[in-house]
Amino acid sequence: MIESMTGFGAGTATSDGITASVELRSLNSRFVELNSRLPKSLQSRENDIKEILRRELQRGKINILVQLDRDSEADPGLRINEEAVKKYTSLLEKVLSVSGIKDTVRLEHILKFGDVFEASELSDFETEEWKLTTEALNLAIVQLKDMRKREGDVLSKDLRERIKILQVNGDLVRKMGEERIPQERIKLRNKVAELISDEKINTDRLELEIVLLSERLDITEEITRLNSHLDYFLEALDGSESVGRKLNFLVQEMNREINTIGSKSNHADIARIVVQMKEELERIREQIQNLE
């Protein structure tokens, strides 16, 4: 089953007043390209988050947004540094005594010192944040992949229809090519007969030129290879692996065969069909740029 590279997924996980929210937005890219926006407390986990995504997604530009919210009852993850508070209080009282200023030490004076609060023993707290983040991330991945699969189904149907058009046109060109060779042989004989008298015609040379002309006009080999590429294209659509690069290569090979058919045929009706085939192939090329 093929997948598109475009999609969106979101997931949320909540526990003990902490809510982790993850959003994933996927766009086209030749490779896996990951851009993340994380809260400060999770920045050390950036590589872990990216590694989880790399295991699940083979191609695409993925934008990752992670948010952590805590309600008013949630543990803020801080504790009072009691020793620092006592020392600063004592120090401020000494300053007042030495300066002779009639005042008292107030709370706002102590809070000016940055280390009166310190991180509590946060191993459990950080573990809970990370646990919730991974839960939300996995939910977002499931939703993203589901959307990419749905988009892939639509693209697969469209591609199959376009491949069918190429198959039909290829068969038509093959039949026209087969009918044309005998006609060209007759034309060549008549043209030579008009230009040269019968006595001077080298029959063996004439037959050789007719054979060479037939080979130059024969597009059977190109049609056979084109049909092989078309069949392989359909097989790849039914596969379970990432097919974007494979299909892009097949389109290049199809284009080569169609160009050769056009140049060898030198026939107005065949040229018209070849142009239609190239237009259809270009539409296929545009579509597969969106496949993983």
C-alpha angles and dihedrals in degrees: 000000000000124000132209119232093225122082149108133238134178134185137180133194127182134189136153094357095311122114124191117196125188129187124188124192118186128199136171119291136151090233139016107290117179125193118179139191110194136171114255093254091059101042091100087059095055094106091048091053092048092048091054090053094047090056091055104036128048101186140014143079104270122196112199124199119183124183130183121200128184125195123224093268096051120110106264090210094238136109133192116262094224095184091053092048091052093047094047091047091051092046093050091049089053090050090053091048095048094044094046090228113155102227143103132240109259134193095253089058092057094044090061088076110085098214101057085098122047136177110278121225090297103176091105092040094051091045090055092049091050093045092053091045093053090048091052091044093053091049090051091049092052091051092045093050091046090055091045090052092050090050088046092055090055091048092047092054092049093048093050091054091050092048089053089055090053091049092051093047091046091055090048092051091048092054092046090049092051091050092047100057096067089046092052091049091056091047091052093049092049093047093050091047090054094051102041132039117246093249093060099046114112099216094196092050091048092052090049091052090050091051091049091048091050091052091049091050096041110106096172094110093050092047090050092052091045091053090048091054091048092051092048090049090057091046090053091053089057093050127100099227131085106283107176097102093041093052091047090055091049091051089054090052092047090051090053092053094046091050090051091049090053095048094046097045100056089186127129098223093045090045090054092053091045090056090052090049092051091050090051091047091052089054089052090050091053092049097050091053084077096053124101 
